[in-house]
Amino acid sequence: MNASVNLLPRLKVYSVFMDQPLKETYLITGTNLGDRQANLIRAITEIGHRIGSITDCSSIYETEPWGLTDQPNFYNQVLKVSTVLDPLALLEATLAIEKDMGRVRAERYGARVIDIDILFLRISL
């Protein structure tokens, strides 16, 4: 995978929750099963519908597995998202997307159709 590939170049989407304060979050998506590019596209779509507006994204990077190395390489991408969700709701939304996309947590560090991790959530007090 070419590191310069970007699925959402300069995508701007507006929140449907405009009456609530927005928080900035960074999510990292990863996949190493099936059609990896299609999995990232579906995850991006689901995040945009369920979590918030995707305001920027990194290129896609192909990385070797860590922990359990006898599995396919991953495609990974970082997304910058504006959301109204609080930390627990954000976690629940990412887990729901993973489950709906077929994620099975059978083995620690194992292969997965999708992984969505919260890297950072800025909360203004």
Backbone atoms as SQL, in Angstrom:
CREATE TABLE atoms (id INTEGER PRIMARY KEY, chain TEXT, resi INTEGER, resn TEXT, atom TEXT, x REAL, y REAL, z REAL);
INSERT INTO atoms VALUES
  (1, 'A', 1, 'MET', 'N', 0.852, -1.177, 0.000),
  (2, 'A', 1, 'MET', 'CA', 0.000, 0.000, 0.000),
  (3, 'A', 1, 'MET', 'C', 0.886, 1.224, 0.000),
  (4, 'A', 2, 'ASN', 'N', 0.622, 2.124, -0.890),
  (5, 'A', 2, 'ASN', 'CA', 1.366, 3.378, -0.972),
  (6, 'A', 2, 'ASN', 'C', 0.992, 4.260, 0.213),
  (7, 'A', 3, 'ALA', 'N', 1.979, 4.717, 0.958),
  (8, 'A', 3, 'ALA', 'CA', 1.735, 5.527, 2.147),
  (9, 'A', 3, 'ALA', 'C', 1.077, 6.859, 1.823),
  (10, 'A', 4, 'SER', 'N', 1.086, 7.273, 0.575),
  (11, 'A', 4, 'SER', 'CA', 0.486, 8.549, 0.229),
  (12, 'A', 4, 'SER', 'C', -1.010, 8.440, -0.072),
  (13, 'A', 5, 'VAL', 'N', -1.566, 7.247, -0.063),
  (14, 'A', 5, 'VAL', 'CA', -2.988, 7.068, -0.328),
  (15, 'A', 5, 'VAL', 'C', -3.783, 7.663, 0.827),
  (16, 'A', 6, 'ASN', 'N', -4.786, 8.449, 0.509),
  (17, 'A', 6, 'ASN', 'CA', -5.609, 9.096, 1.517),
  (18, 'A', 6, 'ASN', 'C', -7.060, 8.945, 1.088),
  (19, 'A', 7, 'LEU', 'N', -7.850, 8.237, 1.875),
  (20, 'A', 7, 'LEU', 'CA', -9.230, 7.970, 1.489),
  (21, 'A', 7, 'LEU', 'C', -10.125, 9.196, 1.591),
  (22, 'A', 8, 'LEU', 'N', -9.767, 10.141, 2.463),
  (23, 'A', 8, 'LEU', 'CA', -10.612, 11.303, 2.669),
  (24, 'A', 8, 'LEU', 'C', -9.818, 12.593, 2.561),
  (25, 'A', 9, 'PRO', 'N', -9.299, 12.918, 1.415),
  (26, 'A', 9, 'PRO', 'CA', -8.514, 14.145, 1.332),
  (27, 'A', 9, 'PRO', 'C', -9.380, 15.374, 1.587),
  (28, 'A', 10, 'ARG', 'N', -9.061, 16.078, 2.646),
  (29, 'A', 10, 'ARG', 'CA', -9.711, 17.346, 2.987),
  (30, 'A', 10, 'ARG', 'C', -11.230, 17.240, 3.081),
  (31, 'A', 11, 'LEU', 'N', -11.744, 16.121, 3.545),
  (32, 'A', 11, 'LEU', 'CA', -13.189, 15.939, 3.683),
  (33, 'A', 11, 'LEU', 'C', -13.717, 16.819, 4.797),
  (34, 'A', 12, 'LYS', 'N', -14.776, 17.540, 4.519),
  (35, 'A', 12, 'LYS', 'CA', -15.409, 18.356, 5.547),
  (36, 'A', 12, 'LYS', 'C', -16.870, 17.932, 5.650),
  (37, 'A', 13, 'VAL', 'N', -17.258, 17.498, 6.843),
  (38, 'A', 13, 'VAL', 'CA', -18.619, 17.068, 7.107),
  (39, 'A', 13, 'VAL', 'C', -19.104, 17.860, 8.311),
  (40, 'A', 14, 'TYR', 'N', -20.344, 18.240, 8.332),
  (41, 'A', 14, 'TYR', 'CA', -20.850, 19.048, 9.430),
  (42, 'A', 14, 'TYR', 'C', -21.678, 18.196, 10.379),
  (43, 'A', 15, 'SER', 'N', -21.541, 18.501, 11.661),
  (44, 'A', 15, 'SER', 'CA', -22.195, 17.709, 12.699),
  (45, 'A', 15, 'SER', 'C', -23.703, 17.923, 12.669),
  (46, 'A', 16, 'VAL', 'N', -24.432, 16.847, 12.928),
  (47, 'A', 16, 'VAL', 'CA', -25.883, 16.950, 13.062),
  (48, 'A', 16, 'VAL', 'C', -26.258, 17.391, 14.477),
  (49, 'A', 17, 'PHE', 'N', -25.272, 17.523, 15.356),
  (50, 'A', 17, 'PHE', 'CA', -25.502, 17.906, 16.745),
  (51, 'A', 17, 'PHE', 'C', -24.964, 19.315, 16.989),
  (52, 'A', 18, 'MET', 'N', -25.287, 20.256, 16.138),
  (53, 'A', 18, 'MET', 'CA', -24.676, 21.581, 16.196),
  (54, 'A', 18, 'MET', 'C', -25.008, 22.340, 17.472),
  (55, 'A', 19, 'ASP', 'N', -26.059, 21.967, 18.202),
  (56, 'A', 19, 'ASP', 'CA', -26.413, 22.686, 19.420),
  (57, 'A', 19, 'ASP', 'C', -25.592, 22.225, 20.625),
  (58, 'A', 20, 'GLN', 'N', -24.733, 21.247, 20.479),
  (59, 'A', 20, 'GLN', 'CA', -23.908, 20.734, 21.564),
  (60, 'A', 20, 'GLN', 'C', -22.445, 21.069, 21.305),
  (61, 'A', 21, 'PRO', 'N', -21.670, 21.303, 22.396),
  (62, 'A', 21, 'PRO', 'CA', -20.259, 21.629, 22.187),
  (63, 'A', 21, 'PRO', 'C', -19.496, 20.453, 21.574),
  (64, 'A', 22, 'LEU', 'N', -18.650, 20.765, 20.612),
  (65, 'A', 22, 'LEU', 'CA', -17.868, 19.736, 19.946),
  (66, 'A', 22, 'LEU', 'C', -16.556, 19.498, 20.678),
  (67, 'A', 23, 'LYS', 'N', -16.142, 18.247, 20.692),
  (68, 'A', 23, 'LYS', 'CA', -14.855, 17.848, 21.253),
  (69, 'A', 23, 'LYS', 'C', -14.019, 17.292, 20.105),
  (70, 'A', 24, 'GLU', 'N', -12.732, 17.491, 20.202),
  (71, 'A', 24, 'GLU', 'CA', -11.813, 16.975, 19.188),
  (72, 'A', 24, 'GLU', 'C', -11.276, 15.626, 19.663),
  (73, 'A', 25, 'THR', 'N', -11.353, 14.630, 18.790),
  (74, 'A', 25, 'THR', 'CA', -10.808, 13.325, 19.121),
  (75, 'A', 25, 'THR', 'C', -10.001, 12.791, 17.943),
  (76, 'A', 26, 'TYR', 'N', -9.024, 11.977, 18.267),
  (77, 'A', 26, 'TYR', 'CA', -8.246, 11.276, 17.248),
  (78, 'A', 26, 'TYR', 'C', -8.461, 9.786, 17.445),
  (79, 'A', 27, 'LEU', 'N', -8.861, 9.115, 16.378),
  (80, 'A', 27, 'LEU', 'CA', -9.083, 7.675, 16.386),
  (81, 'A', 27, 'LEU', 'C', -8.099, 7.037, 15.419),
  (82, 'A', 28, 'ILE', 'N', -7.641, 5.842, 15.755),
  (83, 'A', 28, 'ILE', 'CA', -6.832, 5.084, 14.803),
  (84, 'A', 28, 'ILE', 'C', -7.613, 3.839, 14.422),
  (85, 'A', 29, 'THR', 'N', -7.702, 3.606, 13.122),
  (86, 'A', 29, 'THR', 'CA', -8.380, 2.424, 12.611),
  (87, 'A', 29, 'THR', 'C', -7.337, 1.460, 12.076),
  (88, 'A', 30, 'GLY', 'N', -7.620, 0.186, 12.204),
  (89, 'A', 30, 'GLY', 'CA', -6.713, -0.831, 11.696),
  (90, 'A', 30, 'GLY', 'C', -7.488, -2.056, 11.251),
  (91, 'A', 31, 'THR', 'N', -6.949, -2.748, 10.263),
  (92, 'A', 31, 'THR', 'CA', -7.586, -3.951, 9.742),
  (93, 'A', 31, 'THR', 'C', -6.535, -4.831, 9.076),
  (94, 'A', 32, 'ASN', 'N', -6.678, -6.149, 9.255),
  (95, 'A', 32, 'ASN', 'CA', -5.778, -7.055, 8.535),
  (96, 'A', 32, 'ASN', 'C', -6.493, -8.303, 8.024),
  (97, 'A', 33, 'LEU', 'N', -7.795, -8.279, 7.962),
  (98, 'A', 33, 'LEU', 'CA', -8.569, -9.391, 7.407),
  (99, 'A', 33, 'LEU', 'C', -9.449, -8.900, 6.266),
  (100, 'A', 34, 'GLY', 'N', -9.639, -9.743, 5.274),
  (101, 'A', 34, 'GLY', 'CA', -10.533, -9.414, 4.170),
  (102, 'A', 34, 'GLY', 'C', -9.982, -8.293, 3.308),
  (103, 'A', 35, 'ASP', 'N', -10.884, -7.523, 2.737),
  (104, 'A', 35, 'ASP', 'CA', -10.529, -6.384, 1.886),
  (105, 'A', 35, 'ASP', 'C', -10.207, -5.210, 2.808),
  (106, 'A', 36, 'ARG', 'N', -8.937, -5.029, 3.103),
  (107, 'A', 36, 'ARG', 'CA', -8.518, -4.055, 4.106),
  (108, 'A', 36, 'ARG', 'C', -8.934, -2.627, 3.742),
  (109, 'A', 37, 'GLN', 'N', -8.796, -2.257, 2.493),
  (110, 'A', 37, 'GLN', 'CA', -9.184, -0.899, 2.094),
  (111, 'A', 37, 'GLN', 'C', -10.688, -0.706, 2.247),
  (112, 'A', 38, 'ALA', 'N', -11.473, -1.686, 1.837),
  (113, 'A', 38, 'ALA', 'CA', -12.933, -1.592, 1.992),
  (114, 'A', 38, 'ALA', 'C', -13.320, -1.531, 3.469),
  (115, 'A', 39, 'ASN', 'N', -12.595, -2.270, 4.321),
  (116, 'A', 39, 'ASN', 'CA', -12.876, -2.226, 5.753),
  (117, 'A', 39, 'ASN', 'C', -12.638, -0.829, 6.313),
  (118, 'A', 40, 'LEU', 'N', -11.550, -0.174, 5.898),
  (119, 'A', 40, 'LEU', 'CA', -11.285, 1.189, 6.369),
  (120, 'A', 40, 'LEU', 'C', -12.348, 2.158, 5.865),
  (121, 'A', 41, 'ILE', 'N', -12.762, 2.003, 4.628),
  (122, 'A', 41, 'ILE', 'CA', -13.804, 2.878, 4.080),
  (123, 'A', 41, 'ILE', 'C', -15.101, 2.706, 4.858),
  (124, 'A', 42, 'ARG', 'N', -15.474, 1.471, 5.158),
  (125, 'A', 42, 'ARG', 'CA', -16.708, 1.239, 5.922),
  (126, 'A', 42, 'ARG', 'C', -16.576, 1.818, 7.332),
  (127, 'A', 43, 'ALA', 'N', -15.425, 1.640, 7.958),
  (128, 'A', 43, 'ALA', 'CA', -15.225, 2.190, 9.303),
  (129, 'A', 43, 'ALA', 'C', -15.343, 3.711, 9.285),
  (130, 'A', 44, 'ILE', 'N', -14.749, 4.348, 8.287),
  (131, 'A', 44, 'ILE', 'CA', -14.838, 5.805, 8.150),
  (132, 'A', 44, 'ILE', 'C', -16.296, 6.232, 8.006),
  (133, 'A', 45, 'THR', 'N', -17.040, 5.521, 7.185),
  (134, 'A', 45, 'THR', 'CA', -18.457, 5.834, 6.990),
  (135, 'A', 45, 'THR', 'C', -19.227, 5.699, 8.298),
  (136, 'A', 46, 'GLU', 'N', -19.003, 4.601, 9.018),
  (137, 'A', 46, 'GLU', 'CA', -19.701, 4.375, 10.289),
  (138, 'A', 46, 'GLU', 'C', -19.316, 5.413, 11.337),
  (139, 'A', 47, 'ILE', 'N', -18.054, 5.759, 11.399),
  (140, 'A', 47, 'ILE', 'CA', -17.599, 6.788, 12.349),
  (141, 'A', 47, 'ILE', 'C', -18.277, 8.117, 12.023),
  (142, 'A', 48, 'GLY', 'N', -18.344, 8.463, 10.755),
  (143, 'A', 48, 'GLY', 'CA', -19.015, 9.699, 10.354),
  (144, 'A', 48, 'GLY', 'C', -20.483, 9.723, 10.718),
  (145, 'A', 49, 'HIS', 'N', -21.163, 8.585, 10.643),
  (146, 'A', 49, 'HIS', 'CA', -22.584, 8.518, 10.985),
  (147, 'A', 49, 'HIS', 'C', -22.829, 8.441, 12.484),
  (148, 'A', 50, 'ARG', 'N', -21.980, 7.740, 13.216),
  (149, 'A', 50, 'ARG', 'CA', -22.263, 7.453, 14.623),
  (150, 'A', 50, 'ARG', 'C', -21.490, 8.297, 15.628),
  (151, 'A', 51, 'ILE', 'N', -20.332, 8.795, 15.223),
  (152, 'A', 51, 'ILE', 'CA', -19.467, 9.471, 16.202),
  (153, 'A', 51, 'ILE', 'C', -19.375, 10.961, 15.941),
  (154, 'A', 52, 'GLY', 'N', -19.161, 11.366, 14.717),
  (155, 'A', 52, 'GLY', 'CA', -19.081, 12.792, 14.435),
  (156, 'A', 52, 'GLY', 'C', -18.451, 13.082, 13.097),
  (157, 'A', 53, 'SER', 'N', -18.151, 14.326, 12.894),
  (158, 'A', 53, 'SER', 'CA', -17.616, 14.812, 11.625),
  (159, 'A', 53, 'SER', 'C', -16.127, 14.517, 11.520),
  (160, 'A', 54, 'ILE', 'N', -15.736, 13.847, 10.463),
  (161, 'A', 54, 'ILE', 'CA', -14.322, 13.585, 10.209),
  (162, 'A', 54, 'ILE', 'C', -13.758, 14.826, 9.533),
  (163, 'A', 55, 'THR', 'N', -12.825, 15.483, 10.218),
  (164, 'A', 55, 'THR', 'CA', -12.296, 16.747, 9.714),
  (165, 'A', 55, 'THR', 'C', -10.935, 16.598, 9.042),
  (166, 'A', 56, 'ASP', 'N', -10.246, 15.493, 9.281),
  (167, 'A', 56, 'ASP', 'CA', -8.958, 15.258, 8.639),
  (168, 'A', 56, 'ASP', 'C', -8.589, 13.790, 8.824),
  (169, 'A', 57, 'CYS', 'N', -7.651, 13.328, 8.030),
  (170, 'A', 57, 'CYS', 'CA', -7.190, 11.948, 8.180),
  (171, 'A', 57, 'CYS', 'C', -5.769, 11.824, 7.655),
  (172, 'A', 58, 'SER', 'N', -5.091, 10.821, 8.161),
  (173, 'A', 58, 'SER', 'CA', -3.736, 10.533, 7.700),
  (174, 'A', 58, 'SER', 'C', -3.787, 9.712, 6.422),
  (175, 'A', 59, 'SER', 'N', -2.644, 9.496, 5.867),
  (176, 'A', 59, 'SER', 'CA', -2.516, 8.505, 4.813),
  (177, 'A', 59, 'SER', 'C', -2.738, 7.128, 5.440),
  (178, 'A', 60, 'ILE', 'N', -2.850, 6.115, 4.610),
  (179, 'A', 60, 'ILE', 'CA', -2.954, 4.738, 5.083),
  (180, 'A', 60, 'ILE', 'C', -1.551, 4.158, 5.125),
  (181, 'A', 61, 'TYR', 'N', -1.238, 3.520, 6.221),
  (182, 'A', 61, 'TYR', 'CA', 0.073, 2.895, 6.377),
  (183, 'A', 61, 'TYR', 'C', -0.084, 1.401, 6.553),
  (184, 'A', 62, 'GLU', 'N', 0.746, 0.636, 5.886),
  (185, 'A', 62, 'GLU', 'CA', 0.774, -0.807, 6.066),
  (186, 'A', 62, 'GLU', 'C', 1.823, -1.118, 7.124),
  (187, 'A', 63, 'THR', 'N', 1.404, -1.840, 8.173),
  (188, 'A', 63, 'THR', 'CA', 2.296, -2.139, 9.289),
  (189, 'A', 63, 'THR', 'C', 2.297, -3.627, 9.588),
  (190, 'A', 64, 'GLU', 'N', 3.419, -4.086, 10.112),
  (191, 'A', 64, 'GLU', 'CA', 3.516, -5.486, 10.510),
  (192, 'A', 64, 'GLU', 'C', 2.778, -5.696, 11.827),
  (193, 'A', 65, 'PRO', 'N', 2.216, -6.890, 12.034),
  (194, 'A', 65, 'PRO', 'CA', 1.531, -7.176, 13.302),
  (195, 'A', 65, 'PRO', 'C', 2.515, -7.182, 14.466),
  (196, 'A', 66, 'TRP', 'N', 1.995, -6.879, 15.619),
  (197, 'A', 66, 'TRP', 'CA', 2.792, -6.844, 16.839),
  (198, 'A', 66, 'TRP', 'C', 2.143, -7.768, 17.866),
  (199, 'A', 67, 'GLY', 'N', 2.931, -8.428, 18.659),
  (200, 'A', 67, 'GLY', 'CA', 2.390, -9.313, 19.693),
  (201, 'A', 67, 'GLY', 'C', 2.209, -10.727, 19.186),
  (202, 'A', 68, 'LEU', 'N', 1.390, -10.889, 18.209),
  (203, 'A', 68, 'LEU', 'CA', 1.156, -12.167, 17.541),
  (204, 'A', 68, 'LEU', 'C', 1.508, -11.935, 16.072),
  (205, 'A', 69, 'THR', 'N', 2.685, -12.388, 15.670),
  (206, 'A', 69, 'THR', 'CA', 3.220, -11.979, 14.367),
  (207, 'A', 69, 'THR', 'C', 2.841, -12.881, 13.197),
  (208, 'A', 70, 'ASP', 'N', 2.255, -14.045, 13.451),
  (209, 'A', 70, 'ASP', 'CA', 1.879, -14.971, 12.390),
  (210, 'A', 70, 'ASP', 'C', 0.477, -14.640, 11.875),
  (211, 'A', 71, 'GLN', 'N', 0.374, -13.482, 11.217),
  (212, 'A', 71, 'GLN', 'CA', -0.898, -13.021, 10.663),
  (213, 'A', 71, 'GLN', 'C', -0.592, -11.967, 9.596),
  (214, 'A', 72, 'PRO', 'N', -1.597, -11.609, 8.795),
  (215, 'A', 72, 'PRO', 'CA', -1.356, -10.628, 7.727),
  (216, 'A', 72, 'PRO', 'C', -1.002, -9.243, 8.278),
  (217, 'A', 73, 'ASN', 'N', -0.349, -8.435, 7.440),
  (218, 'A', 73, 'ASN', 'CA', -0.051, -7.048, 7.793),
  (219, 'A', 73, 'ASN', 'C', -1.339, -6.232, 7.926),
  (220, 'A', 74, 'PHE', 'N', -1.243, -5.140, 8.674),
  (221, 'A', 74, 'PHE', 'CA', -2.370, -4.248, 8.901),
  (222, 'A', 74, 'PHE', 'C', -2.325, -3.055, 7.961),
  (223, 'A', 75, 'TYR', 'N', -3.491, -2.519, 7.649),
  (224, 'A', 75, 'TYR', 'CA', -3.629, -1.168, 7.134),
  (225, 'A', 75, 'TYR', 'C', -4.103, -0.335, 8.321),
  (226, 'A', 76, 'ASN', 'N', -3.456, 0.808, 8.547),
  (227, 'A', 76, 'ASN', 'CA', -3.819, 1.697, 9.644),
  (228, 'A', 76, 'ASN', 'C', -4.011, 3.114, 9.118),
  (229, 'A', 77, 'GLN', 'N', -4.935, 3.843, 9.760),
  (230, 'A', 77, 'GLN', 'CA', -5.180, 5.235, 9.410),
  (231, 'A', 77, 'GLN', 'C', -5.687, 5.977, 10.640),
  (232, 'A', 78, 'VAL', 'N', -5.191, 7.201, 10.838),
  (233, 'A', 78, 'VAL', 'CA', -5.640, 8.053, 11.936),
  (234, 'A', 78, 'VAL', 'C', -6.676, 9.029, 11.399),
  (235, 'A', 79, 'LEU', 'N', -7.742, 9.221, 12.173),
  (236, 'A', 79, 'LEU', 'CA', -8.813, 10.144, 11.814),
  (237, 'A', 79, 'LEU', 'C', -8.954, 11.215, 12.887),
  (238, 'A', 80, 'LYS', 'N', -9.103, 12.446, 12.469),
  (239, 'A', 80, 'LYS', 'CA', -9.436, 13.544, 13.378),
  (240, 'A', 80, 'LYS', 'C', -10.936, 13.750, 13.271),
  (241, 'A', 81, 'VAL', 'N', -11.625, 13.695, 14.408),
  (242, 'A', 81, 'VAL', 'CA', -13.081, 13.719, 14.413),
  (243, 'A', 81, 'VAL', 'C', -13.583, 14.763, 15.405),
  (244, 'A', 82, 'SER', 'N', -14.584, 15.537, 15.007),
  (245, 'A', 82, 'SER', 'CA', -15.303, 16.422, 15.920),
  (246, 'A', 82, 'SER', 'C', -16.544, 15.683, 16.390),
  (247, 'A', 83, 'THR', 'N', -16.720, 15.592, 17.700),
  (248, 'A', 83, 'THR', 'CA', -17.816, 14.811, 18.257),
  (249, 'A', 83, 'THR', 'C', -18.448, 15.525, 19.441),
  (250, 'A', 84, 'VAL', 'N', -19.681, 15.192, 19.715),
  (251, 'A', 84, 'VAL', 'CA', -20.352, 15.677, 20.922),
  (252, 'A', 84, 'VAL', 'C', -20.358, 14.604, 22.001),
  (253, 'A', 85, 'LEU', 'N', -19.853, 13.424, 21.675),
  (254, 'A', 85, 'LEU', 'CA', -19.919, 12.300, 22.606),
  (255, 'A', 85, 'LEU', 'C', -18.969, 12.484, 23.783),
  (256, 'A', 86, 'ASP', 'N', -19.422, 12.049, 24.959),
  (257, 'A', 86, 'ASP', 'CA', -18.550, 12.039, 26.129),
  (258, 'A', 86, 'ASP', 'C', -17.652, 10.807, 26.032),
  (259, 'A', 87, 'PRO', 'N', -16.626, 10.695, 26.877),
  (260, 'A', 87, 'PRO', 'CA', -15.668, 9.586, 26.733),
  (261, 'A', 87, 'PRO', 'C', -16.308, 8.194, 26.720),
  (262, 'A', 88, 'LEU', 'N', -17.232, 7.926, 27.623),
  (263, 'A', 88, 'LEU', 'CA', -17.852, 6.599, 27.668),
  (264, 'A', 88, 'LEU', 'C', -18.691, 6.336, 26.421),
  (265, 'A', 89, 'ALA', 'N', -19.456, 7.320, 25.995),
  (266, 'A', 89, 'ALA', 'CA', -20.271, 7.152, 24.784),
  (267, 'A', 89, 'ALA', 'C', -19.383, 6.958, 23.551),
  (268, 'A', 90, 'LEU', 'N', -18.251, 7.644, 23.517),
  (269, 'A', 90, 'LEU', 'CA', -17.303, 7.471, 22.410),
  (270, 'A', 90, 'LEU', 'C', -16.768, 6.045, 22.393),
  (271, 'A', 91, 'LEU', 'N', -16.363, 5.540, 23.545),
  (272, 'A', 91, 'LEU', 'CA', -15.881, 4.159, 23.625),
  (273, 'A', 91, 'LEU', 'C', -16.967, 3.174, 23.202),
  (274, 'A', 92, 'GLU', 'N', -18.181, 3.372, 23.702),
  (275, 'A', 92, 'GLU', 'CA', -19.285, 2.476, 23.337),
  (276, 'A', 92, 'GLU', 'C', -19.562, 2.510, 21.841),
  (277, 'A', 93, 'ALA', 'N', -19.469, 3.692, 21.235),
  (278, 'A', 93, 'ALA', 'CA', -19.715, 3.813, 19.792),
  (279, 'A', 93, 'ALA', 'C', -18.635, 3.095, 18.986),
  (280, 'A', 94, 'THR', 'N', -17.374, 3.229, 19.401),
  (281, 'A', 94, 'THR', 'CA', -16.308, 2.539, 18.658),
  (282, 'A', 94, 'THR', 'C', -16.469, 1.028, 18.787),
  (283, 'A', 95, 'LEU', 'N', -16.794, 0.554, 19.976),
  (284, 'A', 95, 'LEU', 'CA', -16.988, -0.887, 20.175),
  (285, 'A', 95, 'LEU', 'C', -18.185, -1.409, 19.371),
  (286, 'A', 96, 'ALA', 'N', -19.247, -0.618, 19.286),
  (287, 'A', 96, 'ALA', 'CA', -20.427, -1.023, 18.512),
  (288, 'A', 96, 'ALA', 'C', -20.103, -1.114, 17.023),
  (289, 'A', 97, 'ILE', 'N', -19.327, -0.164, 16.519),
  (290, 'A', 97, 'ILE', 'CA', -18.930, -0.222, 15.108),
  (291, 'A', 97, 'ILE', 'C', -18.097, -1.475, 14.856),
  (292, 'A', 98, 'GLU', 'N', -17.129, -1.741, 15.729),
  (293, 'A', 98, 'GLU', 'CA', -16.313, -2.945, 15.575),
  (294, 'A', 98, 'GLU', 'C', -17.188, -4.199, 15.545),
  (295, 'A', 99, 'LYS', 'N', -18.123, -4.288, 16.481),
  (296, 'A', 99, 'LYS', 'CA', -19.002, -5.467, 16.554),
  (297, 'A', 99, 'LYS', 'C', -19.863, -5.591, 15.292),
  (298, 'A', 100, 'ASP', 'N', -20.448, -4.479, 14.861),
  (299, 'A', 100, 'ASP', 'CA', -21.305, -4.509, 13.670),
  (300, 'A', 100, 'ASP', 'C', -20.530, -4.855, 12.405),
  (301, 'A', 101, 'MET', 'N', -19.230, -4.564, 12.394),
  (302, 'A', 101, 'MET', 'CA', -18.400, -4.908, 11.235),
  (303, 'A', 101, 'MET', 'C', -17.848, -6.332, 11.319),
  (304, 'A', 102, 'GLY', 'N', -18.159, -7.049, 12.393),
  (305, 'A', 102, 'GLY', 'CA', -17.754, -8.448, 12.494),
  (306, 'A', 102, 'GLY', 'C', -16.528, -8.706, 13.345),
  (307, 'A', 103, 'ARG', 'N', -16.118, -7.743, 14.130),
  (308, 'A', 103, 'ARG', 'CA', -14.941, -7.935, 14.998),
  (309, 'A', 103, 'ARG', 'C', -15.243, -9.012, 16.036),
  (310, 'A', 104, 'VAL', 'N', -14.335, -9.981, 16.141),
  (311, 'A', 104, 'VAL', 'CA', -14.429, -11.038, 17.136),
  (312, 'A', 104, 'VAL', 'C', -13.158, -10.967, 17.980),
  (313, 'A', 105, 'ARG', 'N', -13.313, -10.862, 19.277),
  (314, 'A', 105, 'ARG', 'CA', -12.162, -10.760, 20.182),
  (315, 'A', 105, 'ARG', 'C', -11.842, -12.145, 20.747),
  (316, 'A', 106, 'ALA', 'N', -11.305, -13.000, 19.884),
  (317, 'A', 106, 'ALA', 'CA', -11.023, -14.377, 20.271),
  (318, 'A', 106, 'ALA', 'C', -9.618, -14.553, 20.831),
  (319, 'A', 107, 'GLU', 'N', -8.689, -13.709, 20.393),
  (320, 'A', 107, 'GLU', 'CA', -7.289, -13.895, 20.742),
  (321, 'A', 107, 'GLU', 'C', -6.626, -12.525, 20.891),
  (322, 'A', 108, 'ARG', 'N', -5.929, -12.316, 22.010),
  (323, 'A', 108, 'ARG', 'CA', -5.229, -11.055, 22.217),
  (324, 'A', 108, 'ARG', 'C', -4.181, -10.871, 21.119),
  (325, 'A', 109, 'TYR', 'N', -4.158, -9.682, 20.540),
  (326, 'A', 109, 'TYR', 'CA', -3.260, -9.310, 19.435),
  (327, 'A', 109, 'TYR', 'C', -3.573, -10.076, 18.148),
  (328, 'A', 110, 'GLY', 'N', -4.715, -10.732, 18.098),
  (329, 'A', 110, 'GLY', 'CA', -5.066, -11.533, 16.927),
  (330, 'A', 110, 'GLY', 'C', -5.525, -10.696, 15.751),
  (331, 'A', 111, 'ALA', 'N', -5.695, -11.372, 14.623),
  (332, 'A', 111, 'ALA', 'CA', -6.174, -10.739, 13.397),
  (333, 'A', 111, 'ALA', 'C', -7.581, -10.196, 13.623),
  (334, 'A', 112, 'ARG', 'N', -7.911, -9.138, 12.882),
  (335, 'A', 112, 'ARG', 'CA', -9.230, -8.532, 13.065),
  (336, 'A', 112, 'ARG', 'C', -9.687, -7.835, 11.795),
  (337, 'A', 113, 'VAL', 'N', -10.978, -7.853, 11.591),
  (338, 'A', 113, 'VAL', 'CA', -11.556, -7.169, 10.442),
  (339, 'A', 113, 'VAL', 'C', -11.487, -5.661, 10.649),
  (340, 'A', 114, 'ILE', 'N', -11.596, -5.198, 11.886),
  (341, 'A', 114, 'ILE', 'CA', -11.472, -3.772, 12.189),
  (342, 'A', 114, 'ILE', 'C', -11.083, -3.594, 13.645),
  (343, 'A', 115, 'ASP', 'N', -10.306, -2.563, 13.880),
  (344, 'A', 115, 'ASP', 'CA', -9.929, -2.158, 15.232),
  (345, 'A', 115, 'ASP', 'C', -10.015, -0.639, 15.244),
  (346, 'A', 116, 'ILE', 'N', -10.706, -0.085, 16.224),
  (347, 'A', 116, 'ILE', 'CA', -10.816, 1.371, 16.351),
  (348, 'A', 116, 'ILE', 'C', -10.384, 1.735, 17.766),
  (349, 'A', 117, 'ASP', 'N', -9.275, 2.446, 17.876),
  (350, 'A', 117, 'ASP', 'CA', -8.758, 2.864, 19.169),
  (351, 'A', 117, 'ASP', 'C', -8.866, 4.377, 19.308),
  (352, 'A', 118, 'ILE', 'N', -9.142, 4.816, 20.532),
  (353, 'A', 118, 'ILE', 'CA', -9.181, 6.240, 20.842),
  (354, 'A', 118, 'ILE', 'C', -7.766, 6.655, 21.238),
  (355, 'A', 119, 'LEU', 'N', -7.175, 7.526, 20.451),
  (356, 'A', 119, 'LEU', 'CA', -5.836, 8.018, 20.765),
  (357, 'A', 119, 'LEU', 'C', -5.876, 9.218, 21.695),
  (358, 'A', 120, 'PHE', 'N', -6.883, 10.073, 21.509),
  (359, 'A', 120, 'PHE', 'CA', -6.932, 11.334, 22.227),
  (360, 'A', 120, 'PHE', 'C', -8.345, 11.888, 22.171),
  (361, 'A', 121, 'LEU', 'N', -8.800, 12.496, 23.262),
  (362, 'A', 121, 'LEU', 'CA', -10.088, 13.204, 23.295),
  (363, 'A', 121, 'LEU', 'C', -9.885, 14.489, 24.070),
  (364, 'A', 122, 'ARG', 'N', -10.044, 15.633, 23.419),
  (365, 'A', 122, 'ARG', 'CA', -9.905, 16.929, 24.075),
  (366, 'A', 122, 'ARG', 'C', -11.247, 17.332, 24.649),
  (367, 'A', 123, 'ILE', 'N', -11.269, 17.547, 25.951),
  (368, 'A', 123, 'ILE', 'CA', -12.482, 17.971, 26.649),
  (369, 'A', 123, 'ILE', 'C', -12.209, 19.333, 27.273),
  (370, 'A', 124, 'SER', 'N', -13.011, 20.314, 26.930),
  (371, 'A', 124, 'SER', 'CA', -12.873, 21.635, 27.539),
  (372, 'A', 124, 'SER', 'C', -13.700, 21.671, 28.814),
  (373, 'A', 125, 'LEU', 'N', -13.086, 22.145, 29.869),
  (374, 'A', 125, 'LEU', 'CA', -13.789, 22.240, 31.157),
  (375, 'A', 125, 'LEU', 'C', -14.221, 23.657, 31.424);
